[in-house]
Amino acid sequence: MRIVSVSENRNVEKRVAVTPEIAKKYVSLGFEVLISKNYGTHLGFNDSSYQSQGVVIEDNERNIIEKGDIIIQLSLPSDEKLSMLKENQSLIGVLDPYSNKDKLENLIKKKINNFSLELLPRITRAQSMDILSSQANLAGYKAVIESFAYFEKAIPMMMTAAGTIPAAKVLVVGAGVAGLQAIATAKRMGAIVFATDVRLSSKEQVESLGGKFLVVDGAENLETEGGYAKEASDDFKKKQEDLLAETLKKIDIVICTALIPGKKAPKIIKEKMIENMNSGSVIYDLAAIQGGNTVYTEADKIIDKNGVKIMGETNILNKLPTSASNLYAKNVFNFVSNLYDKKNNKININLEDEIINKTLIK
C-alpha cells in the first residue's frame, strides 16, 4: 500500500499533511510513502529529512498521484490534480463537502473514496483524529497574540510609581475549542476575560479557565447532539444583542469564533455595537472565511471603523504552519491507522465503524 501527498498551493496553504516524524510511522506500519520534491522545505523539513525515514521523493506530481492508494492533503486538490485520480483510490483531507458538493459527486462517480475529516464524530475514540480541535486550539491562541499585537496598550494591570495601568478587557464570542484556548491565552497574559456562547454547557468550562460567562436571560441550550452550536432563535438573538451592546462599551479586545457547520457565520456584532466601542479597540474575527461574526469583517483585511480595528484572515494557521502541520499529520495518521487492515494489507471501509461512516462522503 502506498500513501502519497503532493504540495499544496502555498499562496493559500503553508501546512503539510505528512511530516518526517509521521512518515516514519507510516513506514513502520508497512506503507510506502511518496511525496513531491521540496514538499516541506518551507517549514524546515528538507527532502533529506524525509528520505532518511524511508520516504520516496519524486518531481512529477502526476506520477505521485497515480501511484497512490491513499492521497493525503490539507484541502480538496485543484481540478487538474483531481482529474489525475483513479478508481479505488482514497482521498483524505478537509474536503469541505458543503462548498465542494459537485466536485465530490464527480469523484464518487469515478469510484474514489473521499474522507472529509471535519465530519469526524465527537466521540472518545475519535479524539486523537480530531483535526478541528487540534487546529482550532492553535487558531484561538494565535488570534489572541495577533490582536494583542495591534492593541496599543499594555495587557496586564501594571502598578507603577507613575500610576496604575488597568488590565485590558477581552470578550470571546463563542466558547468552542478555539474560544476556550483564546480565553486561556488571554487570561495567562493578564487580561480580564469575558465570554459568551449559545451553549449553556460552555459556562462551566469558561469559568474553569478564569473567564466570566455572560448569560442571556431565559437562554436555552442551543447545542447539537454532536456538540456543535446550532442556530439561535430570533428571540435569543435579540436578547444576546442587548447584552453584547452593553458589554462591548467596556471591552478592549474581542475574539470572534462563532461558527455553524455548513452555514454562513452568524452576524453577532452589529454596526451600533461597534459604534459604541472605544477607539483603539480591536476585533479579531476567526469566522472571517465564512463571512465573519461582525457586519464589517473582510477576510485578509484590517477594517477601521471609528478607530476600532476589525481583523480577519482566510487562514490564520499559515502563521503557525509548523505546529499546525505536526498536529494535523498526527491526526491523519491516527485516522489512517483505523482505516488500514494491516493483516490483509488493504483499506477496510467498514461502515459499521462510526468514524468511517461519518467521514466517508457518499
Summary of the structure (lengths in Angstrom):
residues: 362
radius of gyration: 22.2
end to end distance: 23.3
largest distance: 73.6
contacts: 1214
relative contact order: 0.14
helix: 39%
strand: 20%
